[in-house]
C-alpha cells in the first residue's frame, strides 16, 4: 500500500497541478500523510532549476501550515480523547510529567524533527498535546522546514542531477550530523 501511495505521489508531481500537489503533500505530511514532500520537490526542481527557490518557499509555507494543523490536532484531541484514555489506565500523572520534560527542551524537538527524516507530524502533534508555546513552535518550524527545503533546493539548483542520488541516499544522515554540530555549538557557547 505504501508503495502505491509513493508511486501516486510521484505521478502527481508530473502533472500541470504539480505545485498544488506539492503544497497539499507538504501540508498533509506535517500532520497525517506518510510520504515526505521531497518526493515531489526533487524532481520538480530538477525539471525546472530556475524555480528551485520558489518551489522550496511553497513547500516550506505549506509544511509549516500543515504543522500548525498537526499542533491543533494534538491540542484539541488530547483533552477529548487522550486524557480520559490515559486516566482510565492510571497514566494521567505520567503524561503530565512527560509534558513538562518535552517542553523543557523548548524548540529542540521541533528543530530536529523539522530537518531530519524523523516524522515531523509526530512532533507537530506532540507540540500541541504538550502545550509547547505556539509562537515557539511556529518560529522553529519556519526555521527547520526552511532550512531543510531551501538546502535541498540550493543543492539541486547548484549541482543538478548529480546531487540527486546523494541527497536521496544521505539526506537524513547529513541533517542529523548538522543538528548534532548545531546542538554541540549551542552547548559549548552556553557552558563557556
Secondary structure by P-SEA (a helix, b strand, c coil): caaaaaaaaaaaaaccaaaaaaaaaaaaaaccccccccaaaaaaaaacccaaaaaaaaaaaaaaaaaaaaaaaaacccccccaaaaaaacaaaaaaaaaaaaaaacaaaaaaaacccccaaaaaaaaaaacccaaaaaaaaaaaaaaaaaaaaaaaaaccccaaaaaaccaaaaaaaaaaaaaaaaaaaaac
